[in-house]
Amino acid sequence: MPEEKELPGKNNENITNVNKCENFLTTVENKSPFCYNRKTDRVEYSSGERMGGRINVLDIDIDNYTAKEAMKQFVDSMQSEPISIIELVTADSLMQMGDAPELKERVAYFDLVLAGDTTILESADVTESKCLREVQERTFLKMLLRYMNKHHKRVYLLVESEDEGQEFLHYLECHYRGTQVGGMAKVSAQDRADDMIVNAINGADIDCVISAMSSPLQEDFVTKNRSVLNANVWLGLGKEIIPFGRTGTVQNRLTQYVIKKVFRKELEKRKRIEPQSLQL
């Protein structure tokens, strides 16, 4: 586990004392780091097999699960160790990882990778209305947040700006007040302070790390620190899924339209290149 260091004041600002944000939350500053490993037996499904199937989009394998199937995997992960990595990927995040082939290889070792928007499913010719509807309505995420709210799970939030963090805190307070937020940290691609953030997470006695960072920063952070994070689950949501209250705005719809067009062009480009590669 990384040693806790006295870092310059600039880096210390990355760790937010959540008491300053919301008085019902608990502070995580000035706690001594410690290892938090829950010793339990892994829950096995009666079938003994993985449910659902996989699709491959831009060299990333994505689990084509229903929300209920994905929740079974999540609940299993919350009762086991070591940390399990669950990520919701979008068309934009897949394109952002396009220039990082080594990172894509590490993503293949994530425990569960799910589609975060319908564009991904449509690109793989998935037409089942139930799958498309659940992704569109973010059914899995809502079920997951209700589970953590009901069981009073402790979470730690990773964001890229204070505004995004405040928005997420406000959303959890309004809709999932039973979820206990143990702390929040701002992660910057230009000024990484991984050791300090990992120590803060490990000292907060949490069950789940929820990341709202952009790709490839989000994937790079968790793959580099996976072995030293003491939590049951890492939940990577990315930046596009977090603005819960702005999904219907004109600006957001325009952004999604542009991303969709660029994504489809990239897929068409791949289809033209691949046959040529096979001939060579």
C-alpha positions as a printed NumPy array, in Angstrom:
array([[  0.   ,   0.   ,   0.   ],
       [  1.439,   3.429,  -0.884],
       [  2.882,   5.443,   1.993],
       [  0.968,   8.558,   2.954],
       [  3.057,  11.606,   2.183],
       [  2.87 ,  15.257,   3.097],
       [  2.287,  16.744,  -0.314],
       [  2.295,  20.437,  -1.248],
       [ -0.849,  22.43 ,  -0.577],
       [ -1.755,  22.44 ,  -4.246],
       [ -2.132,  18.651,  -4.322],
       [ -3.918,  18.531,  -0.963],
       [ -6.731,  20.581,  -2.516],
       [ -7.579,  17.501,  -4.602],
       [ -9.025,  15.825,  -1.498],
       [-12.326,  17.35 ,  -0.481],
       [-13.451,  17.429,   3.135],
       [-17.042,  16.512,   2.429],
       [-18.197,  18.039,   5.705],
       [-17.626,  21.406,   4.048],
       [-19.95 ,  20.409,   1.203],
       [-22.742,  18.613,   3.02 ],
       [-23.067,  18.52 ,   6.8  ],
       [-24.554,  15.016,   6.835],
       [-21.398,  13.536,   5.333],
       [-18.363,  12.393,   7.258],
       [-14.849,  13.782,   6.95 ],
       [-12.048,  11.733,   5.449],
       [ -9.193,  14.16 ,   5.983],
       [ -6.509,  13.446,   8.572],
       [ -7.424,   9.768,   8.914],
       [ -4.65 ,   7.235,   9.069],
       [ -4.703,   4.935,   6.022],
       [ -5.366,   1.275,   6.668],
       [ -6.193,  -1.835,   4.707],
       [ -9.867,  -2.667,   4.443],
       [-10.387,  -6.235,   3.237],
       [-13.646,  -8.011,   3.9  ],
       [-13.209, -11.787,   4.263],
       [-16.212, -13.519,   2.724],
       [-16.852, -16.42 ,   0.42 ],
       [-17.553, -15.623,  -3.219],
       [-21.171, -16.184,  -4.186],
       [-21.569, -18.615,  -7.093],
       [-24.541, -18.632,  -9.434],
       [-26.442, -21.894,  -9.572],
       [-25.719, -22.265, -13.284],
       [-21.981, -21.902, -12.745],
       [-21.757, -19.985, -16.025],
       [-21.56 , -16.363, -17.107],
       [-24.869, -14.985, -18.237],
       [-25.504, -12.906, -21.321],
       [-22.995, -12.545, -24.15 ],
       [-20.247, -10.258, -25.396],
       [-19.948,  -7.842, -28.28 ],
       [-16.737,  -6.274, -29.563],
       [-16.762,  -2.589, -30.462],
       [-13.561,  -0.74 , -31.428],
       [-11.476,  -3.578, -29.945],
       [-13.223,  -3.467, -26.56 ],
       [-15.23 ,  -6.485, -25.37 ],
       [-18.539,  -5.355, -23.895],
       [-20.851,  -7.556, -21.811],
       [-24.318,  -7.553, -23.354],
       [-26.215,  -8.151, -20.109],
       [-29.669,  -7.16 , -18.964],
       [-29.774,  -4.853, -15.95 ],
       [-30.865,  -7.76 , -13.739],
       [-27.955,  -9.938, -14.889],
       [-25.478,  -7.101, -14.337],
       [-26.878,  -6.514, -10.846],
       [-26.224, -10.146,  -9.919],
       [-22.587,  -9.608, -10.863],
       [-22.455,  -6.373,  -8.868],
       [-23.993,  -7.858,  -5.707],
       [-21.538, -10.747,  -5.949],
       [-18.656,  -8.29 ,  -6.197],
       [-19.856,  -6.341,  -3.143],
       [-19.467,  -9.482,  -1.057],
       [-16.036, -10.553,  -2.258],
       [-12.427,  -9.507,  -2.655],
       [-10.168,  -8.315,  -4.207],
       [-11.624,  -5.205,  -5.854],
       [-13.83 ,  -5.788,  -8.898],
       [-13.868,  -3.266, -11.739],
       [-17.183,  -2.412, -13.376],
       [-17.324,   0.197, -16.114],
       [-19.993,   1.759, -18.29 ],
       [-18.478,   2.768, -21.621],
       [-19.938,   5.177, -24.156],
       [-19.222,   5.854, -27.813],
       [-17.145,   8.865, -26.8  ],
       [-15.086,   6.999, -24.192],
       [-14.333,   4.207, -26.668],
       [-13.041,   6.759, -29.166],
       [-10.949,   8.491, -26.483],
       [ -9.225,   5.165, -25.789],
       [ -8.589,   4.663, -29.495],
       [ -4.97 ,   5.836, -29.377],
       [ -4.061,   3.738, -26.335],
       [ -3.837,   0.063, -27.427],
       [ -2.022,  -0.989, -24.225],
       [ -4.811,   0.507, -22.14 ],
       [ -7.411,  -1.375, -24.175],
       [ -5.593,  -4.602, -23.348],
       [ -5.854,  -3.815, -19.635],
       [ -9.564,  -3.013, -19.965],
       [-10.016,  -6.595, -21.181],
       [ -9.269,  -7.675, -17.59 ],
       [-12.091,  -5.602, -16.092],
       [-14.73 ,  -7.756, -14.401],
       [-17.715,  -6.187, -16.139],
       [-17.857,  -3.738, -19.072],
       [-21.324,  -2.503, -20.015],
       [-22.688,  -0.247, -22.738],
       [-23.459,   3.217, -21.417],
       [-25.368,   4.397, -24.495],
       [-27.479,   2.812, -27.21 ],
       [-25.076,   3.862, -29.976],
       [-22.721,   1.071, -28.911],
       [-25.436,  -1.591, -29.053],
       [-26.735,  -0.338, -32.384],
       [-23.222,  -0.454, -33.857],
       [-23.064,  -4.161, -32.943],
       [-26.508,  -4.806, -34.49 ],
       [-28.159,  -5.388, -31.108],
       [-31.83 ,  -4.678, -31.794],
       [-33.598,  -6.243, -28.801],
       [-35.911,  -3.548, -27.475],
       [-35.419,  -4.505, -23.81 ],
       [-31.629,  -4.089, -24.027],
       [-31.889,  -0.763, -25.84 ],
       [-34.519,   0.56 , -23.434],
       [-32.544,  -0.406, -20.317],
       [-29.408,   1.301, -21.606],
       [-31.375,   4.389, -22.636],
       [-33.04 ,   4.627, -19.223],
       [-29.866,   3.677, -17.292],
       [-31.772,   0.921, -15.516],
       [-28.664,  -0.838, -14.192],
       [-27.266,   2.353, -12.653],
       [-30.597,   3.143, -10.977],
       [-30.839,  -0.397,  -9.566],
       [-27.258,  -0.192,  -8.318],
       [-27.778,   3.167,  -6.592],
       [-30.992,   1.906,  -4.983],
       [-29.097,  -1.126,  -3.672],
       [-26.376,   1.026,  -2.104],
       [-28.999,   3.375,  -0.682],
       [-30.999,   0.526,   0.869],
       [-27.944,  -1.156,   2.404],
       [-26.261,   2.116,   3.475],
       [-23.068,   1.394,   1.558],
       [-20.152,   3.783,   1.821],
       [-18.828,   5.268,  -1.41 ],
       [-15.94 ,   7.496,  -2.445],
       [-16.35 ,   9.856,  -5.412],
       [-13.638,  10.662,  -7.964],
       [-14.303,  13.661, -10.206],
       [-12.373,  16.097, -12.378],
       [-13.825,  19.354, -11.081],
       [-15.414,  20.684,  -7.915],
       [-18.601,  21.637,  -9.797],
       [-19.068,  18.066, -11.016],
       [-18.464,  16.77 ,  -7.501],
       [-21.004,  19.147,  -5.99 ],
       [-23.568,  18.141,  -8.604],
       [-23.071,  14.455,  -7.867],
       [-23.246,  15.021,  -4.098],
       [-26.457,  16.981,  -4.524],
       [-27.968,  14.214,  -6.65 ],
       [-27.132,  11.53 ,  -4.078],
       [-28.482,  13.676,  -1.231],
       [-31.787,  14.251,  -3.037],
       [-32.398,  10.748,  -4.353],
       [-30.198,   8.271,  -2.449],
       [-29.671,   9.759,   0.996],
       [-29.083,   6.317,   2.545],
       [-25.811,   6.057,   0.602],
       [-22.949,   7.242,   2.789],
       [-20.351,   9.335,   0.959],
       [-17.033,   8.83 ,   2.712],
       [-15.177,  11.418,   0.651],
       [-14.463,  12.959,  -2.705],
       [-11.253,  13.64 ,  -4.628],
       [-10.468,  15.685,  -7.715],
       [ -8.193,  13.829, -10.119],
       [ -6.256,  15.897, -12.624],
       [ -4.519,  14.482, -15.689],
       [ -1.95 ,  17.282, -15.497],
       [ -1.232,  17.031, -11.77 ],
       [ -1.677,  13.395, -10.712],
       [ -1.399,  12.639,  -7.008],
       [ -2.335,   8.947,  -7.075],
       [ -0.623,   7.952,  -3.808],
       [ -2.412,  10.648,  -1.829],
       [ -5.803,   9.798,  -3.351],
       [ -5.359,   6.045,  -2.817],
       [ -4.428,   6.665,   0.834],
       [ -7.523,   8.815,   1.287],
       [ -9.75 ,   6.116,  -0.233],
       [ -8.196,   3.36 ,   1.856],
       [ -8.575,   5.448,   5.007],
       [-12.255,   6.167,   4.412],
       [-13.516,   2.6  ,   5.072],
       [-15.605,   2.439,   1.905],
       [-17.352,  -0.262,  -0.095],
       [-17.35 ,   1.262,  -3.572],
       [-15.313,   3.848,  -5.482],
       [-17.473,   5.732,  -8.003],
       [-15.467,   7.404, -10.749],
       [-16.852,  10.2  , -12.921],
       [-13.667,  10.855, -14.877],
       [-13.169,  11.055, -18.617],
       [-11.393,   8.423, -20.679],
       [ -8.579,   7.448, -20.815],
       [ -7.781,   9.083, -17.431],
       [-10.373,   6.933, -15.647],
       [ -9.091,   3.637, -17.032],
       [ -5.446,   4.592, -16.547],
       [ -6.015,   5.501, -12.888],
       [ -7.771,   2.267, -11.932],
       [ -5.434,  -0.068, -13.84 ],
       [ -2.361,   1.515, -12.239],
       [ -3.815,   1.482,  -8.719],
       [ -6.01 ,  -1.626,  -8.766],
       [ -3.655,  -3.711,  -6.621],
       [ -3.547,  -1.135,  -3.801],
       [ -7.186,   0.003,  -3.644],
       [ -9.016,  -1.446,  -0.642],
       [-12.669,  -1.523,  -1.642],
       [-15.046,  -4.134,  -3.004],
       [-15.994,  -2.423,  -6.263],
       [-14.707,   0.257,  -8.62 ],
       [-17.62 ,   1.699, -10.614],
       [-16.472,   3.717, -13.632],
       [-19.258,   5.935, -14.954],
       [-17.266,   8.442, -16.993],
       [-18.24 ,  12.087, -17.366],
       [-21.181,  11.736, -19.748],
       [-23.419,   9.737, -17.416],
       [-23.053,  12.015, -14.371],
       [-24.975,  15.21 , -15.407],
       [-28.255,  13.596, -14.399],
       [-30.296,  16.77 , -14.667],
       [-29.009,  17.866, -18.082],
       [-29.565,  14.843, -20.291],
       [-32.463,  16.489, -22.109],
       [-30.931,  19.909, -22.819],
       [-30.5  ,  21.127, -26.387],
       [-26.73 ,  21.393, -25.911],
       [-26.491,  17.821, -24.658],
       [-28.587,  16.47 , -27.525],
       [-26.423,  18.315, -30.031],
       [-23.24 ,  16.951, -28.424],
       [-24.582,  13.406, -28.517],
       [-25.584,  13.832, -32.16 ],
       [-22.049,  14.928, -33.117],
       [-20.458,  12.074, -31.126],
       [-22.786,   9.579, -32.794],
       [-21.824,  10.778, -36.281],
       [-18.088,  10.703, -35.533],
       [-18.427,   7.262, -33.947],
       [-20.213,   5.825, -36.986],
       [-17.565,   7.289, -39.301],
       [-14.879,   5.6  , -37.214],
       [-16.69 ,   2.266, -37.468],
       [-17.066,   2.626, -41.244],
       [-13.365,   3.457, -41.492],
       [-12.528,   0.291, -39.538],
       [-14.699,  -1.835, -41.822],
       [-12.851,  -0.532, -44.881],
       [ -9.41 ,  -1.097, -43.351],
       [ -9.961,  -4.598, -41.916],
       [-10.558,  -6.413, -45.259],
       [ -7.358,  -4.853, -46.618],
       [ -5.433,  -6.071, -43.559],
       [ -6.725,  -9.614, -44.052],
       [ -5.558,  -9.605, -47.692],
       [ -2.056,  -8.566, -46.609]])
